[in-house]
């Protein structure tokens, strides 16, 4: 596990459909910083009584290595994926941080001089005129150091039992833990990587020691004899305690599924972060 800068955005909309659509699009192409422009995911949907404007919403988290890169990603994703989506508004969902990034203040220029500053719901916002009406976005968003790369591996007898266990882990995490996201598709990664490569000049490559098809050709293989499928669950969170709680809930749920033969975790020899 390692530290990354994180921002948390509350997207509200006229109904759950559009809150979910905006959240899904805004967190797309963001599974791993190795090859994606950011890491991001949906934390959870929220009810109308949890939002400033009294509408349903969705909480998303966006991660990057540096604060400046995080700001650029937040501006781009909110501007291109939330502002363009019907009925949405975007609010800061990370209160009390020492650092803030001026997301709304950057997006206001889209208003071409017709935008106006306002204060509503006790928040400083920008009202940007759009063809639908107005897009409301908070002026500044809190950012802080979060935790990325928490992980565990589910080793199963076959694909069916492995996938069932991985899905059970994802469901348990989303049901029981707040403050975390699972950035890979559906919360599950089938192609876990190692740092660097044995053969090519690339930053990451397949974690060959955990590939079942290579078990018989790799003397140091970590794949148990009875395992034929391995899935990785990767967790990012607002803090270390949230990530640990998510790992515990996910492991407990996965271990109860028939066909799971072992639960393990990726170990990168200190090459990938200070948290072990």
N, C-alpha and C positions, 0 to 999 in steps of 0.2 A: 504494500500500500504506500501511497505517496500523497503529498500535499498539492492541491491545485486551487486556484481562485474560483469561487462559485458565486453566481447570482441566482436569485430566485424570483420568478415572475408570476404574478397572479393575473390570469386572463379571464375576463368575464364576458358573457355574451347573453343574447336574448333567450337561448335555451341550451340544454346540454349538448345537443348535436354540434352547434357551432363553437362552443367552448372546446369540445373534444377535437374538432377538425383543426382549429387554430393551434392547439397544443401539439397535435400530432405532426403538423407541417413544420411548426417552429422548432421541433426537436429532431427533425429528419437529418440523415447523413451525419450522425454524431455519435457513433458507437465507440470509437477509440481515437485518441489524439494521435496515435501512430499514423493513421492515414486519413482521418476525418478532420475538418476544420475546427471542431470542438467536440466535447462530450456533453450530451444532453439527454433528458428524458422527462417523462411525465411522472410527477410524484403522486398526485391523486386528484380526483374531482372534488369540488367543494360545493356545499349548499349555499343557497341565497343568503342565509343568515350569517355566513362567514365572510361575506364580501363587502367592500365599501359602498357599492352602488346597489346592493340588494338583489343582485342577479346571480345565477349559477355561474360557476367558474371552474378553472383548472389551474393547478400549481405545476410549474415546470422549473427545472434546474438546468443551468448552463455552466459548463466548466472550461477553464483554459489554464495554461501554464503561467501566463502573466496577466496583470490587471488590464493593461492596455489592449491586449489581444481579446480578453474577455469582453471589454467594452465594445470593441468592433463587432464581435459576434452577437452581442445582445442588440446592438443597433441594427445590424443586418437582419437578424431573425425576427425581431419585433417589427421592423419596418417592412420587410418583404413578406412575412408570413402571418402576422397578426393584424397590422393595419389594413392589409388587403382583404382580410376575411370578414364577411358580413357580421355586423352588429357588435364587434368586439371592442374592449377597452383593455389597457394594460397598466397594472399597478405594481409597485415595489412590494415584495413579500419577505424581505429580509430586514427587519427593523433592528435598530440599536447597534449597527456596525460602525466602526471607526472610519471606514472608507466608503465612498459613494462614487458612482460613475454617472455622468450626465447623459443619460439615454434619451429622455424626452426632449431635452434641450438640443440634442443633435438632430432628432427626427423632426423638430418643428420647422426646419427649413423646407420640408416638403410642402408646407402651407403657402410658400411663395409670397410671404408677407401678409397673408390674410389670417394666419394663425394668431391666437391670443392666449395670454397667460391667465390662469384662473386659480382659485383655491376652492375645492369642493371636497366634501367628506373629510375635512381636516388635512388634505393633501394638496401640495402644489402641483398643478397639472398644466398641460398644454392642450388646447382645443384646436385640432387641425381640421379644417374644412375638407370634406371628401364628397364624392357624388351622392353617397347614401345619406350623408348628414354631417356628423362630426366623429372624428377619432379622438378619444381622450387617452392620454398617456401621461404617466407621472414624470415629473421633471428629472428626478434622480433616483437611482436604484442602489441599494446597499450591496456591497460585495465583501467577502471574507475568505479566509483560508478554509477550504473544506478537505475532505479525504476522498481519494479516488483509488480504484484498483483493489478494493477488498474482493476476495474471490474464494470459491470452493469448487471442487470437481466432483461430479457424480459419475461413478463407474458402475455400469450395469451390464447384465448378461446380453441384452439385445436392445435394438433401437426403440422398440415399443415401450419397454419398461424404463429405459433411460429418459425418454421424452416425457413419460408420465411423471417420473420423479422430478424432472426439471420444472415441469409445469406446476406441480404441487408446491415446489419451493418458491416459485415466483408468486403464486397465489397467496401463500402464507406470509411472505414478506410484505406484499401490498396490503394485505388485510390487517396485519398486526404492528407494522412499523411505520412511523412518520419520519420525514426528513431525509429520505433516501430515494435514489432512482436506480434503475437497472438499465444501463444505456444500450445494451445490445438488442437485436430484434426480438420482440416479445419477452425480453429479459434473459434470453438464453444465447450463449455463444457455443457454436459447434467447432470453431476453428481457433482454439486457443494458441497463443504465440509465445515464442521465447525471444529474449533480447538478442538482436543480431542474427547472423546466419553462418552456417558452416561453410558455405560455398560462394555466396554473393554479397556484394556491398549494399545491403539493405538494412533498415533499422530493426526489422523483426521478421521472423519466419515461423513456419509451422512448428509447434512444440512436439518434435518427432518422438520424444521419449514417452509421450502420452497418446500416440497414434496406434490403435489396435492392429492395423494392417502391417505395421512395422515391428511388432513385438518379437517376431521370430528372427528378425535380421539385426536387431539392436541389442547387444549384450546388456546394456544399462537400461533397458526399457522399464518403465514404471507401471506398465499395464498388467494387472493381475491376469493370470491364465484364464480365468472364467469370465473376464470382461471383454465385451466386443463393441461397446459404445461408451463414449465419455462426453459429457456436457459440462461446460463451465458457467457458473453464475458469477457475474461481475457486479459489484455494488459500489456506488459513489454516495457520499452522504455529507450532510452539513457538519458533522463531527464524528470523532472516533467512536463514541458510545453508540450512536445511531447505526454505524456500519457493523459494529460487533453484534448489536441486537438483531440486525437483519440477517447476519450470517447464522446466528443461533437458530432463528426461526426457520430459515431456509433449510438448514442441515437437518433439523428435527423432522420437518415435513418430508424431505426427500428420503430419509432413512426408513420411513414407514412404508415405502412403496415396495412391493414384492419384485424381486429381480435386481435390486441394487446390491452390489457386492462390496463396495467400499466407497467411503467419502474421504477425499483428500483435498489438497490445496496446492496452487502453484507456488514454487519457491524459486526465486531468481538470484539467490546468492548475494543479496544486497545491491544488485544492479538496478533495481526498480523501486526505489523509495526507502524511506527511513523507518517505516512501520512494518514489523514482522509478526 
